[in-house]
Amino acid sequence: MVGRLIYLIGPSGSGKDSLLDAARDTLAQRDCRIVRRVITRSAEAVGEAAQAVTVEQFEQMRERGAFALSWQANGLHYGIPVEIDQWLLEGHDVLINGSRAHLQKAQARYPTLLAVLLTVNQEVLRKRLLARSRESLAEIEERLARNSRFAGDLLASNPQVFPLDNSADLQHTVATLLGLLDKRHACA
Protein backbone atom coordinates (compact mmCIF):
# COMPACT_ATOMS: atom_id res chain seq x y z
CA MET A 1 0.00 0.00 0.00
CA VAL A 2 1.29 3.45 -0.92
CA GLY A 3 1.82 5.90 1.92
CA ARG A 4 -0.05 9.15 2.37
CA LEU A 5 1.33 12.67 2.11
CA ILE A 6 0.16 14.87 4.98
CA TYR A 7 0.54 18.52 4.01
CA LEU A 8 0.55 20.78 7.09
CA ILE A 9 -0.03 24.47 6.40
CA GLY A 10 -0.82 27.50 8.49
CA PRO A 11 0.15 31.10 9.08
CA SER A 12 3.42 32.12 10.64
CA GLY A 13 2.99 31.87 14.40
CA SER A 14 0.26 29.21 14.27
CA GLY A 15 2.58 26.68 15.91
CA LYS A 16 3.47 24.31 13.06
CA ASP A 17 6.99 23.69 14.36
CA SER A 18 5.75 23.23 17.93
CA LEU A 19 3.10 20.77 16.74
CA LEU A 20 5.62 18.79 14.69
CA ASP A 21 8.04 18.64 17.63
CA ALA A 22 5.30 17.56 20.06
CA ALA A 23 3.92 14.88 17.71
CA ARG A 24 7.26 13.62 16.34
CA ASP A 25 7.71 10.53 18.55
CA THR A 26 4.09 9.40 18.26
CA LEU A 27 4.10 9.88 14.51
CA ALA A 28 7.35 7.90 14.22
CA GLN A 29 5.71 5.04 16.13
CA ARG A 30 2.94 5.17 13.52
CA ASP A 31 5.49 4.88 10.68
CA CYS A 32 5.06 8.51 9.66
CA ARG A 33 8.15 10.42 8.62
CA ILE A 34 8.42 14.14 9.25
CA VAL A 35 10.39 15.85 6.51
CA ARG A 36 13.15 18.35 7.14
CA ARG A 37 12.78 21.18 4.62
CA VAL A 38 15.63 22.83 2.75
CA ILE A 39 15.47 26.62 3.19
CA THR A 40 17.62 29.49 1.96
CA ARG A 41 18.36 31.10 5.29
CA SER A 42 21.32 30.99 7.59
CA ALA A 43 21.70 28.04 9.94
CA GLU A 44 21.71 30.52 12.84
CA ALA A 45 18.25 31.88 11.97
CA VAL A 46 15.54 31.23 14.51
CA GLY A 47 12.81 28.87 13.37
CA GLU A 48 12.33 25.28 12.37
CA ALA A 49 15.17 22.78 12.23
CA ALA A 50 15.69 22.93 8.48
CA GLN A 51 18.66 22.35 6.21
CA ALA A 52 20.00 25.83 5.52
CA VAL A 53 21.53 26.48 2.10
CA THR A 54 22.46 29.49 0.00
CA VAL A 55 20.28 30.53 -2.94
CA GLU A 56 22.99 29.24 -5.28
CA GLN A 57 23.08 25.85 -3.53
CA PHE A 58 19.29 25.68 -3.62
CA GLU A 59 19.18 26.39 -7.36
CA GLN A 60 21.83 23.74 -8.01
CA MET A 61 19.84 21.22 -5.96
CA ARG A 62 16.64 22.12 -7.80
CA GLU A 63 18.31 21.76 -11.18
CA ARG A 64 19.63 18.31 -10.18
CA GLY A 65 16.08 17.22 -9.29
CA ALA A 66 16.69 17.10 -5.53
CA PHE A 67 13.18 18.36 -4.68
CA ALA A 68 9.77 16.74 -4.96
CA LEU A 69 8.24 20.17 -4.28
CA SER A 70 9.76 23.64 -4.12
CA TRP A 71 8.48 27.19 -3.84
CA GLN A 72 9.38 30.74 -2.86
CA ALA A 73 7.74 32.70 -0.05
CA ASN A 74 8.68 35.67 2.09
CA GLY A 75 11.96 36.12 0.23
CA LEU A 76 13.11 32.54 0.87
CA HIS A 77 13.28 29.35 -1.21
CA TYR A 78 11.82 26.15 0.26
CA GLY A 79 12.35 22.59 -0.93
CA ILE A 80 10.96 19.20 0.03
CA PRO A 81 13.52 16.46 -0.68
CA VAL A 82 12.61 14.04 -3.48
CA GLU A 83 13.17 11.12 -1.06
CA ILE A 84 9.56 11.51 0.01
CA ASP A 85 8.50 9.82 -3.23
CA GLN A 86 10.40 6.66 -2.29
CA TRP A 87 9.08 6.75 1.27
CA LEU A 88 5.51 7.02 -0.03
CA LEU A 89 6.08 4.11 -2.43
CA GLU A 90 7.42 2.06 0.48
CA GLY A 91 4.14 2.67 2.32
CA HIS A 92 5.31 5.27 4.83
CA ASP A 93 3.11 8.22 5.64
CA VAL A 94 5.04 11.47 5.17
CA LEU A 95 4.26 14.76 6.90
CA ILE A 96 5.61 17.99 5.45
CA ASN A 97 5.43 21.61 6.51
CA GLY A 98 4.04 22.97 3.26
CA SER A 99 3.05 26.30 1.78
CA ARG A 100 -0.53 27.53 1.64
CA ALA A 101 0.14 29.24 -1.68
CA HIS A 102 1.68 26.05 -3.13
CA LEU A 103 -1.17 23.73 -2.07
CA GLN A 104 -2.80 23.41 -5.50
CA LYS A 105 0.49 22.39 -7.12
CA ALA A 106 1.09 19.86 -4.35
CA GLN A 107 -2.42 18.45 -4.79
CA ALA A 108 -1.81 18.13 -8.54
CA ARG A 109 1.36 16.11 -7.92
CA TYR A 110 -0.06 14.13 -4.96
CA PRO A 111 -3.83 13.87 -5.57
CA THR A 112 -4.49 11.87 -2.39
CA LEU A 113 -2.64 14.21 -0.05
CA LEU A 114 -4.28 15.14 3.23
CA ALA A 115 -4.12 18.93 3.70
CA VAL A 116 -4.29 20.11 7.32
CA LEU A 117 -4.66 23.85 7.95
CA LEU A 118 -3.40 24.79 11.39
CA THR A 119 -5.53 27.68 12.60
CA VAL A 120 -5.31 29.83 15.69
CA ASN A 121 -7.53 32.45 17.27
CA GLN A 122 -6.58 35.91 15.99
CA GLU A 123 -5.81 37.29 19.46
CA VAL A 124 -3.60 34.29 20.33
CA LEU A 125 -1.82 34.64 16.98
CA ARG A 126 -1.32 38.38 17.55
CA LYS A 127 0.32 37.66 20.94
CA ARG A 128 2.58 34.99 19.42
CA LEU A 129 3.68 37.25 16.58
CA LEU A 130 4.33 40.15 18.97
CA ALA A 131 6.41 37.87 21.21
CA ARG A 132 8.63 36.88 18.27
CA SER A 133 9.53 40.55 17.64
CA ARG A 134 10.18 39.96 13.93
CA GLU A 135 7.62 42.45 12.57
CA SER A 136 6.19 45.85 13.42
CA LEU A 137 2.69 46.13 14.87
CA ALA A 138 1.39 47.40 11.50
CA GLU A 139 2.98 44.43 9.69
CA ILE A 140 1.45 42.04 12.22
CA GLU A 141 -2.02 43.56 11.78
CA GLU A 142 -1.65 43.32 8.00
CA ARG A 143 -0.54 39.69 8.32
CA LEU A 144 -3.51 38.87 10.58
CA ALA A 145 -5.99 40.36 8.11
CA ARG A 146 -4.36 38.53 5.19
CA ASN A 147 -4.30 35.23 7.12
CA SER A 148 -7.97 35.54 8.02
CA ARG A 149 -8.99 36.15 4.42
CA PHE A 150 -6.74 33.39 3.11
CA ALA A 151 -7.97 30.77 5.59
CA GLY A 152 -11.60 31.61 4.97
CA ASP A 153 -11.17 31.50 1.20
CA LEU A 154 -9.14 28.28 1.33
CA LEU A 155 -11.62 26.40 3.52
CA ALA A 156 -14.57 27.62 1.43
CA SER A 157 -12.97 26.68 -1.89
CA ASN A 158 -11.17 23.46 -1.00
CA PRO A 159 -13.21 20.85 0.93
CA GLN A 160 -10.13 18.61 1.02
CA VAL A 161 -8.49 20.93 3.58
CA PHE A 162 -9.11 20.05 7.21
CA PRO A 163 -8.85 22.83 9.82
CA LEU A 164 -7.00 22.06 13.07
CA ASP A 165 -7.29 24.65 15.86
CA ASN A 166 -4.09 25.32 17.82
CA SER A 167 -5.34 28.15 20.01
CA ALA A 168 -5.17 26.30 23.32
CA ASP A 169 -3.24 23.36 24.77
CA LEU A 170 -0.66 21.88 22.39
CA GLN A 171 -1.28 18.32 23.60
CA HIS A 172 -4.95 18.70 22.70
CA THR A 173 -3.90 19.80 19.20
CA VAL A 174 -1.59 16.76 18.92
CA ALA A 175 -4.41 14.42 19.99
CA THR A 176 -6.80 16.04 17.51
CA LEU A 177 -4.22 15.69 14.71
CA LEU A 178 -3.70 12.01 15.51
CA GLY A 179 -7.47 11.46 15.57
CA LEU A 180 -7.80 13.17 12.19
CA LEU A 181 -5.04 11.01 10.73
CA ASP A 182 -6.67 7.86 12.12
CA LYS A 183 -10.08 8.88 10.76
CA ARG A 184 -8.71 9.83 7.34
CA HIS A 185 -6.65 6.61 7.22
CA ALA A 186 -9.78 4.53 7.82
CA CYS A 187 -11.50 6.37 4.94
CA ALA A 188 -8.59 5.86 2.53
Residue frames as qw, qx, qy, qz and C-alpha x, y, z in Angstrom:
[[0.000, 0.888, 0.459, 0.000, 0.00, 0.00, 0.00],
 [0.377, 0.508, -0.023, 0.774, 1.29, 3.45, -0.92],
 [0.309, -0.384, -0.491, 0.719, 1.82, 5.90, 1.92],
 [0.041, 0.878, 0.455, 0.145, -0.05, 9.15, 2.37],
 [0.352, 0.266, -0.109, 0.890, 1.33, 12.67, 2.11],
 [0.278, -0.798, -0.485, 0.224, 0.16, 14.87, 4.98],
 [0.352, 0.464, 0.104, 0.806, 0.54, 18.52, 4.01],
 [0.348, -0.686, -0.459, 0.444, 0.55, 20.78, 7.09],
 [0.244, 0.494, 0.162, 0.819, -0.03, 24.47, 6.40],
 [0.341, -0.810, -0.442, 0.177, -0.82, 27.50, 8.49],
 [0.145, 0.935, -0.062, 0.318, 0.15, 31.10, 9.08],
 [0.445, 0.363, -0.521, 0.632, 3.42, 32.12, 10.64],
 [0.195, -0.304, 0.506, -0.783, 2.99, 31.87, 14.40],
 [0.792, -0.177, -0.217, -0.543, 0.26, 29.21, 14.27],
 [0.604, -0.489, 0.590, -0.219, 2.58, 26.68, 15.91],
 [0.879, 0.359, -0.269, -0.161, 3.47, 24.31, 13.06],
 [0.427, 0.496, -0.686, 0.319, 6.99, 23.69, 14.36],
 [0.352, -0.322, 0.644, -0.599, 5.75, 23.23, 17.93],
 [0.875, 0.086, 0.149, -0.452, 3.10, 20.77, 16.74],
 [0.790, 0.425, -0.442, 0.005, 5.62, 18.79, 14.69],
 [0.164, 0.472, -0.734, 0.461, 8.04, 18.64, 17.63],
 [0.531, -0.206, 0.541, -0.618, 5.30, 17.56, 20.06],
 [0.897, 0.192, 0.134, -0.374, 3.92, 14.88, 17.71],
 [0.358, 0.641, -0.664, -0.143, 7.26, 13.62, 16.34],
 [0.156, -0.280, 0.929, -0.183, 7.71, 10.53, 18.55],
 [0.609, 0.270, 0.612, -0.425, 4.09, 9.40, 18.26],
 [0.656, 0.636, -0.135, -0.383, 4.10, 9.88, 14.51],
 [0.207, 0.553, -0.803, -0.083, 7.35, 7.90, 14.22],
 [0.375, -0.060, 0.881, -0.281, 5.71, 5.04, 16.13],
 [0.654, 0.503, 0.424, -0.374, 2.94, 5.17, 13.52],
 [0.642, 0.104, 0.545, 0.529, 5.49, 4.88, 10.68],
 [0.275, 0.923, 0.243, 0.114, 5.06, 8.51, 9.66],
 [0.639, -0.035, 0.025, 0.768, 8.15, 10.42, 8.62],
 [0.006, -0.946, -0.174, 0.273, 8.42, 14.14, 9.25],
 [0.695, 0.489, 0.126, 0.512, 10.39, 15.85, 6.51],
 [0.391, -0.625, 0.008, 0.676, 13.15, 18.35, 7.14],
 [0.478, 0.853, 0.207, 0.027, 12.78, 21.18, 4.62],
 [0.597, 0.020, 0.135, 0.791, 15.63, 22.83, 2.75],
 [0.012, 0.950, 0.304, -0.069, 15.47, 26.62, 3.19],
 [0.530, 0.475, -0.048, 0.700, 17.62, 29.49, 1.96],
 [0.307, -0.888, 0.088, -0.333, 18.36, 31.10, 5.29],
 [0.192, 0.588, -0.699, 0.359, 21.32, 30.99, 7.59],
 [0.629, -0.161, -0.751, 0.122, 21.70, 28.04, 9.94],
 [0.205, -0.073, -0.551, 0.805, 21.71, 30.52, 12.84],
 [0.356, -0.261, -0.211, -0.872, 18.25, 31.88, 11.97],
 [0.349, 0.022, 0.731, -0.586, 15.54, 31.23, 14.51],
 [0.715, 0.196, -0.180, -0.646, 12.81, 28.87, 13.37],
 [0.979, 0.004, 0.080, -0.186, 12.33, 25.28, 12.37],
 [0.536, -0.462, 0.646, 0.287, 15.17, 22.78, 12.23],
 [0.758, 0.634, 0.101, -0.120, 15.69, 22.93, 8.48],
 [0.748, -0.018, 0.275, 0.605, 18.66, 22.35, 6.21],
 [0.065, 0.907, 0.005, -0.415, 20.00, 25.83, 5.52],
 [0.676, 0.171, 0.419, 0.581, 21.53, 26.48, 2.10],
 [0.038, -0.425, 0.159, 0.891, 22.46, 29.49, 0.00],
 [0.628, 0.574, 0.121, -0.512, 20.28, 30.53, -2.94],
 [0.370, 0.587, -0.656, -0.297, 22.99, 29.24, -5.28],
 [0.110, -0.164, 0.972, -0.125, 23.08, 25.85, -3.53],
 [0.535, 0.352, 0.584, -0.498, 19.29, 25.68, -3.62],
 [0.590, 0.623, -0.169, -0.485, 19.18, 26.39, -7.36],
 [0.223, 0.455, -0.850, -0.147, 21.83, 23.74, -8.01],
 [0.286, 0.037, 0.909, -0.300, 19.84, 21.22, -5.96],
 [0.587, 0.495, 0.331, -0.548, 16.64, 22.12, -7.80],
 [0.492, 0.618, -0.456, -0.410, 18.31, 21.76, -11.18],
 [0.107, 0.312, -0.944, 0.006, 19.63, 18.31, -10.18],
 [0.649, -0.248, -0.555, -0.457, 16.08, 17.22, -9.29],
 [0.251, 0.090, -0.786, 0.558, 16.69, 17.10, -5.53],
 [0.296, 0.096, 0.452, -0.836, 13.18, 18.36, -4.68],
 [0.119, 0.435, 0.886, 0.108, 9.77, 16.74, -4.96],
 [0.006, -0.899, -0.418, -0.130, 8.24, 20.17, -4.28],
 [0.448, -0.171, -0.112, 0.870, 9.76, 23.64, -4.12],
 [0.034, 0.872, 0.419, 0.250, 8.48, 27.19, -3.84],
 [0.307, 0.224, -0.218, 0.899, 9.38, 30.74, -2.86],
 [0.354, -0.799, -0.444, -0.196, 7.74, 32.70, -0.05],
 [0.433, -0.896, -0.024, 0.101, 8.68, 35.67, 2.09],
 [0.163, 0.879, -0.447, -0.025, 11.96, 36.12, 0.23],
 [0.419, -0.432, 0.799, -0.012, 13.11, 32.54, 0.87],
 [0.624, 0.236, -0.638, -0.385, 13.28, 29.35, -1.21],
 [0.657, -0.252, 0.597, -0.385, 11.82, 26.15, 0.26],
 [0.551, 0.308, -0.703, -0.327, 12.35, 22.59, -0.93],
 [0.845, -0.219, 0.370, -0.317, 10.96, 19.20, 0.03],
 [0.155, -0.466, 0.832, 0.258, 13.52, 16.46, -0.68],
 [0.645, 0.222, -0.508, -0.526, 12.61, 14.04, -3.48],
 [0.127, 0.142, -0.956, 0.224, 13.17, 11.12, -1.06],
 [0.500, 0.105, 0.489, -0.707, 9.56, 11.51, 0.01],
 [0.716, 0.292, -0.345, -0.532, 8.50, 9.82, -3.23],
 [0.482, 0.213, -0.847, 0.074, 10.40, 6.66, -2.29],
 [0.118, -0.033, 0.759, -0.640, 9.08, 6.75, 1.27],
 [0.633, 0.193, 0.145, -0.736, 5.51, 7.02, -0.03],
 [0.700, 0.287, -0.569, -0.322, 6.08, 4.11, -2.43],
 [0.317, 0.171, -0.878, 0.317, 7.42, 2.06, 0.48],
 [0.475, -0.542, -0.673, -0.170, 4.14, 2.67, 2.32],
 [0.349, -0.287, -0.442, 0.775, 5.31, 5.27, 4.83],
 [0.009, 0.929, 0.367, 0.054, 3.11, 8.22, 5.64],
 [0.509, 0.105, -0.028, 0.854, 5.04, 11.47, 5.17],
 [0.124, -0.899, -0.378, 0.182, 4.26, 14.76, 6.90],
 [0.487, 0.234, 0.084, 0.837, 5.61, 17.99, 5.45],
 [0.071, -0.693, -0.268, 0.666, 5.43, 21.61, 6.51],
 [0.453, 0.456, 0.564, 0.518, 4.04, 22.97, 3.26],
 [0.045, -0.131, 0.055, 0.989, 3.05, 26.30, 1.78],
 [0.391, 0.551, 0.567, -0.470, -0.53, 27.53, 1.64],
 [0.374, 0.695, -0.200, -0.581, 0.14, 29.24, -1.68],
 [0.182, 0.414, -0.835, -0.312, 1.68, 26.05, -3.13],
 [0.566, 0.031, 0.725, -0.391, -1.17, 23.73, -2.07],
 [0.766, 0.499, 0.094, -0.394, -2.80, 23.41, -5.50],
 [0.466, 0.622, -0.622, -0.098, 0.49, 22.39, -7.12],
 [0.173, -0.315, 0.892, -0.274, 1.09, 19.86, -4.35],
 [0.681, 0.216, 0.537, -0.449, -2.42, 18.45, -4.79],
 [0.701, 0.588, -0.237, -0.326, -1.81, 18.13, -8.54],
 [0.326, 0.523, -0.785, 0.061, 1.36, 16.11, -7.92],
 [0.083, -0.001, -0.937, 0.341, -0.06, 14.13, -4.96],
 [0.420, -0.329, -0.418, -0.735, -3.83, 13.87, -5.57],
 [0.685, -0.453, -0.567, -0.065, -4.49, 11.87, -2.39],
 [0.321, 0.203, -0.488, 0.786, -2.64, 14.21, -0.05],
 [0.379, -0.727, -0.564, 0.105, -4.28, 15.14, 3.23],
 [0.198, 0.511, -0.091, 0.831, -4.12, 18.93, 3.70],
 [0.478, -0.633, -0.531, 0.298, -4.29, 20.11, 7.32],
 [0.124, 0.694, 0.005, 0.710, -4.66, 23.85, 7.95],
 [0.469, -0.338, -0.556, 0.598, -3.40, 24.79, 11.39],
 [0.096, -0.756, -0.246, -0.599, -5.53, 27.68, 12.60],
 [0.399, -0.251, -0.541, 0.697, -5.31, 29.83, 15.69],
 [0.087, -0.876, -0.450, 0.149, -7.53, 32.45, 17.27],
 [0.380, 0.773, 0.033, 0.508, -6.58, 35.91, 15.99],
 [0.347, -0.881, 0.199, -0.253, -5.81, 37.29, 19.46],
 [0.859, -0.362, 0.306, 0.193, -3.60, 34.29, 20.33],
 [0.753, 0.397, 0.204, 0.484, -1.82, 34.64, 16.98],
 [0.096, 0.911, -0.053, 0.397, -1.32, 38.38, 17.55],
 [0.590, -0.751, 0.290, -0.060, 0.32, 37.66, 20.94],
 [0.889, -0.077, 0.319, 0.319, 2.58, 34.99, 19.42],
 [0.585, 0.623, 0.143, 0.500, 3.68, 37.25, 16.58],
 [0.140, -0.930, 0.137, -0.311, 4.33, 40.15, 18.97],
 [0.762, -0.571, 0.296, 0.075, 6.41, 37.87, 21.21],
 [0.857, 0.189, 0.239, 0.416, 8.63, 36.88, 18.27],
 [0.156, -0.837, 0.091, 0.516, 9.53, 40.55, 17.64],
 [0.542, 0.045, 0.590, 0.597, 10.18, 39.96, 13.93],
 [0.135, 0.553, 0.528, 0.630, 7.62, 42.45, 12.57],
 [0.085, -0.115, 0.214, -0.966, 6.19, 45.85, 13.42],
 [0.336, 0.331, 0.686, -0.554, 2.69, 46.13, 14.87],
 [0.526, 0.525, -0.100, -0.661, 1.39, 47.40, 11.50],
 [0.359, 0.350, -0.812, -0.300, 2.98, 44.43, 9.69],
 [0.081, 0.065, 0.952, -0.287, 1.45, 42.04, 12.22],
 [0.452, 0.436, 0.432, -0.647, -2.02, 43.56, 11.78],
 [0.509, 0.505, -0.416, -0.559, -1.65, 43.32, 8.00],
 [0.199, 0.221, -0.953, -0.065, -0.54, 39.69, 8.32],
 [0.260, 0.200, 0.816, -0.475, -3.51, 38.87, 10.58],
 [0.549, 0.499, 0.127, -0.658, -5.99, 40.36, 8.11],
 [0.454, 0.467, -0.649, -0.392, -4.36, 38.53, 5.19],
 [0.030, 0.124, -0.982, 0.143, -4.30, 35.23, 7.12],
 [0.421, 0.301, 0.626, -0.583, -7.97, 35.54, 8.02],
 [0.600, 0.533, -0.139, -0.580, -8.99, 36.15, 4.42],
 [0.341, 0.428, -0.808, -0.219, -6.74, 33.39, 3.11],
 [0.130, -0.020, 0.951, -0.280, -7.97, 30.77, 5.59],
 [0.520, 0.400, 0.452, -0.604, -11.60, 31.61, 4.97],
 [0.570, 0.562, -0.336, -0.497, -11.17, 31.50, 1.20],
 [0.200, 0.366, -0.906, -0.076, -9.14, 28.28, 1.33],
 [0.255, 0.098, 0.892, -0.359, -11.62, 26.40, 3.52],
 [0.562, 0.493, 0.278, -0.603, -14.57, 27.62, 1.43],
 [0.570, 0.611, -0.368, -0.408, -12.97, 26.68, -1.89],
 [0.450, 0.378, -0.809, 0.011, -11.17, 23.46, -1.00],
 [0.815, -0.391, 0.032, -0.426, -13.21, 20.85, 0.93],
 [0.903, 0.093, -0.353, 0.225, -10.13, 18.61, 1.02],
 [0.240, 0.454, -0.468, 0.719, -8.49, 20.93, 3.58],
 [0.623, -0.555, -0.550, 0.030, -9.11, 20.05, 7.21],
 [0.072, -0.780, 0.239, -0.574, -8.85, 22.83, 9.82],
 [0.737, -0.260, -0.516, 0.351, -7.00, 22.06, 13.07],
 [0.214, -0.909, -0.001, -0.357, -7.29, 24.65, 15.86],
 [0.711, 0.011, -0.408, 0.573, -4.09, 25.32, 17.82],
 [0.128, -0.750, 0.019, -0.648, -5.34, 28.15, 20.01],
 [0.691, -0.636, 0.158, -0.305, -5.17, 26.30, 23.32],
 [0.664, -0.500, 0.555, 0.031, -3.24, 23.36, 24.77],
 [0.293, 0.567, -0.685, -0.352, -0.66, 21.88, 22.39],
 [0.185, -0.097, 0.975, -0.071, -1.28, 18.32, 23.60],
 [0.542, 0.482, 0.530, -0.438, -4.95, 18.70, 22.70],
 [0.474, 0.697, -0.285, -0.456, -3.90, 19.80, 19.20],
 [0.051, 0.404, -0.902, -0.144, -1.59, 16.76, 18.92],
 [0.372, 0.163, 0.878, -0.255, -4.41, 14.42, 19.99],
 [0.555, 0.627, 0.246, -0.488, -6.80, 16.04, 17.51],
 [0.328, 0.640, -0.581, -0.382, -4.22, 15.69, 14.71],
 [0.094, -0.207, 0.974, 0.013, -3.70, 12.01, 15.51],
 [0.476, 0.378, 0.693, -0.388, -7.47, 11.46, 15.57],
 [0.509, 0.693, -0.088, -0.503, -7.80, 13.17, 12.19],
 [0.197, 0.516, -0.791, -0.264, -5.04, 11.01, 10.73],
 [0.267, 0.024, 0.950, -0.158, -6.67, 7.86, 12.12],
 [0.521, 0.542, 0.460, -0.472, -10.08, 8.88, 10.76],
 [0.462, 0.706, -0.304, -0.443, -8.71, 9.83, 7.34],
 [0.005, -0.390, 0.909, 0.148, -6.65, 6.61, 7.22],
 [0.422, 0.218, 0.844, -0.251, -9.78, 4.53, 7.82],
 [0.536, 0.679, 0.230, -0.445, -11.50, 6.37, 4.94],
 [0.138, 0.655, -0.589, -0.453, -8.59, 5.86, 2.53]]
